[in-house]
Amino acid sequence: MKNFTFLFLVLFTSVSFGQKKYPQKDFRSPLDIPIVLAGTFGELRNNHFHSGIDIKTQQREGLNIYAVADGYVSRIRVSLWGYGKVIYITHPNGYTTVYAHLSKFGKGIEEYVKKIQYQKERYETGNIYLKPGKILVKKGQVIAFSGSTGGFVSAHLHYEIRNTKSEKIINPMLFGISVKDTITPVFKGLFVYPIGDSSSVNNAVKKSLLSFKPKGNNSHTTNRVSANGAIGFAVHVYDKLNNTYNRNGIYSLEMFVNGLKVYHHNLESFSFAESKYINLLIDYKQLAQYKRRFQRTHKVDGNQLSIYKKLTNNGVLQIKKGFNYNVEIVATDFKGNKSTLKIPIRGVESNRLFSKQKDTTAFKINATQFHKFQQKNVTVAFPKNTFYNDFYLDFTIENGIARIHKPTIPLDKKYTLTFDVSTYTEEEKNQLYIANLNNKKYPSYQATVKKKATFYTTTKTLGKYTLLSDNQIPIIKLKNFKDKQWLSKSTRLIVKISDKDSGIKSYRATIDDQWILMEYDLKKKQLVYQFKDKELVGSKHEFNIVVSDNVGNTNMLNATFYKKQ
């Protein structure tokens, strides 16, 4: 009984210690509905950790978003992608809260932002920094309304808490937010990696997928593994919360060997600058090929994440002949629910039949050096430390398509990809752009810088690229009105716009030659203008819109409508 009591106290202390570092009662909830999460802090996302929690808004837009404490609005931004409409509030206790994907801002803030938009004659504002005291807010004040702005996202509130001074992001759950979670994390896959030329696992020299089976009490086990030399592991694991079907991220991952902890990371806090190293925490190649994220329980070279709490030999196990090892991997969610995965290992003399085949090409990458390679009409230039490791690059040109390796290697920096276009006419060059072909169905436009004889782009993605031509103008259609229609009872104008090739770059709309703010809904491919934004003079009005794509093809639409104020 004494042992049980001691173990309970140890576990309780370890879970609550992190919470005691942060104020528990300073902040109220940003919503007045029960908190159900669609995404947890630190979830594994593409090229970054999730920097907040995603709170479900019951699939609705327009719910009140409240200031969680007294403070002042320190930053506002409106953008088509990323956070969409977002507001930052700085509080006296040293923290800044962030509210993103909003449909609109609250009273006073909305008018302030629209004034700037009309001054700039742009929907996207860039960062608007405000001085302390410019816009003060009180705890419980409605500062915004829930929405789905910022790309192709569903309605929800992305909520963050940052240290105001350091800008480090902190798990909002540590500040007293509570959600119902009685469900343990779920293990879906396990890889073992021979590390180094002399290592092997079950006589294999390549990574192997190990099967496992449940043993009760949220525990799983594999068959006995035979190994030799340095090895490491990676797991595909997610968490589930009550009242939602979402697969969320776990809070903590640990590994024990014969009862001793050799690996531990948790998602208490991290900085934006280090978030890119997620690509070294996970098996990046596995993600690129099979869309499944396996996170390692060993730290690889170049990984500068600060989330690690306990590492012995960077989590790499040294397996010796004749010794037995009991490995246990423990996944824990924020509420302390745990699942375990046990791996018995026997150290044996290697009896491997094959050695690792070394890849060789004409393009050797030394990660610490600058490299520039050319094939036919294509040149690639890699700055120093673009890559984390040395390797041989595949670089070929076939049927006008440049293949710069496979997109299975993470990059730390952008490289430059240049096409020689000197053989094209000026008219042809006007329509050309660089496109990424990694998605066979949907080539994606790459920001293309055009010089007289060359086009170039910068990117952090390897794979297939080519030159494509776009000679089609964007499509513009009136949605909720027709030319010469009376709109006295209408509250808004809606226009549909699209472009099937290089994509929409810009648009400009006016009524009676005066610029109007049309908000761009990317999901619906439509622009919306609210009549309440401006007072119209007279009853006859001329609407005009010009839309351009990324190579400069332009379309224009004019319409007359009638409306009395």
N, C-alpha and C positions, 0 to 999 in steps of 0.2 A: 504493500500500500504506500509505503514511504517513497519507493522508486517511482510509482505512478504519479504521486503528488509532485515530486521534483520535476519529472518530465513535463507535466502540465504547466508548471510555473515557467519552465524554460521556453516552452512553445508560446505561451501567452505573452511573455516578456518580449520575445523576438518579433511577434506580430505587431504589438502595440508600441514598441519603441520608436519605430519610424513615424508613427502618427503623433507622438508626443513632441516631436521636433517642430511640428506645424500647428498653427492655431486651429482649434476644432469648432469654435463657435463664432468666429469673426464673420464668416460668409454664410448667407442664406442660399437657397437653391435658385438658379437662374430661371427656373420655370415653376409654375404652380400646379403641375400635374405630377403623378408618381414618376420617379426616375427609372427609366428602363433604357439600357444601353444597347446601341447598335455597334459600338466600337469601344475598346478599352485603350488605356494609355500604354504606349510602347508596342502596340501591335506591329507585326512585320508587314510593311507596305513596300511598294516599288521604290527602291533606292532610298528609303527613309523609314524611321520609326514613326508611328502615329503620335503626334505631339499633344494630344488632348483626349477627351472622351467624347464620343458621339452619342447624344441623348435623343432618343426617339421623340417625335412630336405627334404621335398618333396619326401619322401619314397626312398631317395637316400643315398648311402654311398659315401665317397670320397670328399664331399664338403669342401672347405677351412674353417678352424676354426682359428680365429684371436685372438691375444692378445688384450684385450680390453683397455690396457694402458701399459706404460712402467713398467718394473719390472724385477724380476728374477725368474727362475724356482726353487721352493723350495721343491717340492716333485713330484715323479712320482711313479706310481704303475701299474703293469700288473697282472690281476687276472681273473680267469674263471667266477667268480660270482661278484655280487655287481656292482661296477663302471666299471668293465672291464679294459680297458686302460684309465687311467685318469692322468691329469696333473694339478698341482697347481702352480699358479703364484702369488708371493707376490709383492705388489705395495707400493711405497713410501707414499701413503696417508693413510696407516693404514689398508688396506683391502687386502684380498687374494681371488682370483677368481679360480674357479674349473671347469674343462671341462671333462666330462665323457662319456663313451661308444664309445670311439674313435676307428677308424679302424687302424690308425697308427699315429705316431708322425711326426712333421715337420723336415725339414733338420737340421742336427746337433743333435737334440734330439733323433731321431730315431736311429741313429748310436750309440749314447751314451748308449741307453737302450739295444740295441742288443749286444753290447760289454759285458755288465753285464750279460745278459742271457747266452751268450756263456761261460763266466767265471764260472757261477753257473751251467751250463748245465741244465737249467730249463726255461720253458716258463713263469711261474709265478715268479715274482720278489720279492714280498713283498714290503714294503715301501722303496723307495730310497730317502733319504733326501740329499739335496744339499745345500752347503754353499752359502751365498750371493755372487754374482759375478761369480759363476761357469758357469752358462748359463744365460746370460742377453737377454732380449727380448725387442723389441720396439713396441709401439702401432701400430696396423695394421699388424704386422708380422704374417705370417702363422705358427702357432705352432703345428697344427695337422689337421686331416681330419675326417669328421663325420663317424660314424659307428654304430654298434649294438652289441658291445662286452659287456660281463657281464651277462651271462645267457640268458634266453629266452625273449629278448627284441627286438622290432622293431627298425629300424634306426631312431635315433633322437639325439639331443645334450642335455645332462643334464648339466645345468649351475647354479653354486652357487656363492654367495658372502659371505665371512666370515670376521668377525673382527679378524685381525691377532693376536692381543694380547690375547683376551678372547676365540677365536675359536667359538664364537656364530655365528649362521647362520642368515643372514638377507635377507628379501624378496628382490630379485633383481629388482622387479618392482619399488622399492623406489629410484633406482638410475637412473631413466630416461628412462628405456625401456618402450615402448608404444605398445600396441596391440589394435586392434579394438574390442570393446565390448560394444554393446548397448542392450544386453539381460539381463534381470533380473534373479536372482536365482530362482530355481524351488523347491517348497515344494512337497515332495512325501509321507510323513507320519508323524504322530504325536502320541506320547505316553504320557500318564499321569500316574504318580506313586504315590500311597499312601506310605508315608514314616513313618514308626513306627507302633506299634501295634494298636494304637487308631485311625488311619486315614482311610478314605474311599473315593472313588470317584464313584458317581452313585451307591452307596450301595455296591460296590465291594472293595475287599481288595487286589486284584492283579492289576498289571499294565494293562491299557486298551488302545486299539488303537482307537483314536478319528477320525471320518471322518470330512472333511471340504469341503467347496465349494467356488469357486471364487466369488468375489464381485466387480470386476473392479479395475482399477488402481493398478494392481499387489497386490491386497489385497485378503485375504481369511478369512473365519470365520467358526467356529464350532457352533453346537447347544449349548444351555446353559448347563453347567455342574453343577451338584450338588456335593458338596464336604464337607469334614469335616477334620480338623486337618492339619498335614503337608503333602504337596504334591510337586511334581516336574514334569518337562516336559523334553522331548527329541524329536528332529526333525530329519527326514531324508531329507536332502536338498543338492542340488548341483548347480553348476553354469555352464552356457554355454557361449561360446565366439563366435563371428562372424567367419565365414569361417571354422568351424570345428564341428564335431559331438560329440566330447569328452565331457564327464561329468566331470567337474572340481570341485575343492574345492572352497568354499566361502572364503572371507577375514575376515568378521566380523559377530558375532552373538550376538544379544542383546535381553533382555527381559524387558518389562515395565509392572508395575502393577499400574493401575489408574494414568497413566502418569508419574510415577516415575521409573527411571531405577534401576533395582535390579540385573541385570546380564549383563556382557559384556566380551567377549574375542575377540582378533583379532590376525592375523598371521603376525605380523611385524617381530618378531624375536623369536628364542628359542635356546636352547643348545641341543647337541646330548644326553647328560646325562639324560635330562628330557623327551626325546621323547617317552620313553616306557610308560609314564603315559597317553598316548593316550588311553590305554585300560581302564582307569578310566573315561576319558572324554566321551567315547562312551558306549553304552549298549553292553558290550562284549558278553553276552549270546545271544542276538539277532543276532549279527554278526555270532557267531559260528553255530547257528542253521539255520539261513535263509539268510546269506550272504548279509545283509543290515546293513549299518552303521547309527545308530541313535546317534547324539551327544546331550549330556545333556545340559540343561540350568540351572543346579544346580551342585555344586561341592561336590563330595563324599569324605569320609574319605580316607586319604592316597594319594590323588591327589596333587602332588607337581609342577604342571605346572606353568610357569611364564607368560602365555599368558593372564591371567585374568586382566581386567582393572577396573571393578566395580562389587562388590558383596555385596549384602545385605542379611544377614543370609544365605550366600553361595548359593543364588538363590532359596532357599527352601521357599515356600509360606505357611504361617500359616492361614488357612481358619477358620473363626469364624462364628458361627450360627447367621443368620439374616443379614449378611453383603454381599454386592455385590462387585465383583471384575472384572475389565476389564483387561485381560492379553493380551499383544501384543508382539509377537516374531518377530524380524526384522533380516533378512539375507541380507548382503550387500557384493557385490563383490568389487574388487580393484578399479574399475572405479566409484564406488559410486551408481551403480544400486541396487535398493532395492526391496525386496518382504516382505510382512507382513502377519502374521497369528494371527487372533484375537480370543480369547477364553473368552466368558462371563462365570463367575462362580458365583453361589449362595451358600452361606454358610448355611448348614442345619444340623440338628441333625442326627447323624448316625442312619440308620435303616438297617444296614447290616445284612444279613442272615447267613453269614459264617465268620469264623475267619481264619486267616492264619494257614495252617498246618505246623507244625515244623518238619523238616527233622531230623531223628536220625539214626545213625549207630553206630557200635562199634568203629569207628575211628574218634574221635573228634579232630579237628584241633584248637589249640590256636595259632593264627598267630604269637605271639611273642615268641613262644617256639619251640625248636627242637623236631621233631617227627620221630620215626622209627617204621614201621609196617611190619609184615611178614604174608604171606599167602602161604601155601604149599612151593613151591620152589622159591618164589619171595619176595624180600624185597624192600621197598621204604623208603628213608630217606630224610626228608625235613628240611633244615636249618632254623634257626630263620628268621622270616619275609619273608619266601618264598611267603606267601599269604598276601593279604591286610586286610582280615577279617577272623574272626572265622567261621567255618562251620563244618558240618559232611561229612567226605570223604567216598565215595563208593569205596570199594576195594575188588575185587573178582577175583578168578582164575577159569576158565572153559575151558575145552578142550585145555589146554596149553596156553590159551590167558589170559593175565593179563589185567584187566580193572581197571585203576586208575581214577576213577570218569569219568565224561564226559568232553570233552575239551571246557567247557563253562565258566570256571573261569580263569581270568588272573593271571599270576605268576610274581613276582618281581625278583625272583632268580631261578636258576636251582636246580632241585632235582636229587637224584641218584636212579636209578632203577637197581636192581641186580638180576640175575638169577643164581640159583644153577645148575651147569652142571656136577656134580660129577657122575651122572649115565650114562653119555655118554662116548663112547670110545674116545681115542685120535684122531683117524681118523675122527670120527663124529664131534668132537669139532673144528677141523681144518676148516670144512665147515660151521659151524654155525655162525650166527650173530643176533643181536637184531634188530627187525623191528617194525616200527610204522604202525598200521593197520587202522588208522582213515580214510584213503581213501581206500575203499573196493577193488577198481580195481587195485590200484598201491601201494602196500606196500613199505615203504621207509626205506632205510638203516639208522640205527642210529650208530654213531661212537662208536664202541664196543671195550672196553678194556678187554683183555682176561687174566685171572689169571688161576691157576691150576684147581681150583674147582668152580670158579665163573666167570661170564661175567657181566660187568656193563656198563651203559651209563649214561650221564647226559643230562637233557632236561628241557625245560620250557613249555612243552606241556603235558597236561593230555590226557587220552584216552586209547586206546587199544594197547598193545604191546605183542610180542611173539618172540620165537626163530625160525628162518627159516634157511634152509640149501641151500647152493649154491655150486653145484658140476659141473657147466658148465663153460668152459673157455670162455673168451671174443672172439668176432668175429672180424676178420681183413680181409678187402677186398681191393685190389688195385682198384682205381677208374678211373684214367685217363691214365693208362699205363698197359702193360702186361709184364710178365717175358720175358727177352731177346729182348726187343723192343728198337729201336733207338728213342731217344728223343731230337735230335739236335735242333728242332724248339720249343720245350716245354720250358716254363718259370717256371714251378712248378711241384711238385709231390703232388698227393692227395690220401689219404688213408681213408677209412671208418672204424670206430671202434664202437663197441656197446657191451653191456652186459645187459642181461634181468633181472638179479636177484639183486645182491648186488651193481652193478654199477662199472664203471671204477674208479680205484684209481690212476694209474700212467701209463706212457708210456715212452719209450726211443727209439729214432731212430738214426741210423748212416748211413753214406755213406763211404764206404772204411774204416770202423772202426773209423771214426771220427764223434763225436756227431753233429747232425744238429737240428736247431730250427724248430719244426713243430707246427704251431699255431692251437689250438683246437677250432673249431667252434661247440659249444654245440648244436645249433639248427639243423645243418646239420649232426651232428655226424661224422665229418671228420677232419682230420689233413692235414695241407697244409704246404709244404716247398717251399721256393722261391730259385731257382737256383742261383740268383744273390748274395745270402748271402756268398757263398764260391766258390773259384776257384777250379775246378776239374782238376786233372792231368791224362792225358791219355784219352782213349775213353771208356774203359770197367769199369763199376762200380758196386759195390755190395751194395744193399740197404738192411738194416735189421731193423726190429721193434719188440719190446717186449712190450706187454700190459698186465697189471695185474688188477684184480678186487679187491674189498675191503676185500675179505677173503683170497686172495693170489693165486687164480687160475690164471695161466699165459699162454698166447699164444704167439707164435713167427711166424714171416713171413719173408722169405728171397726172394729177387728177384734181377736179373741182368738186368741192362739197359746199353745202349750205348749212349754216348753223347760227342761231341767235344765242347770245349769252343769257 
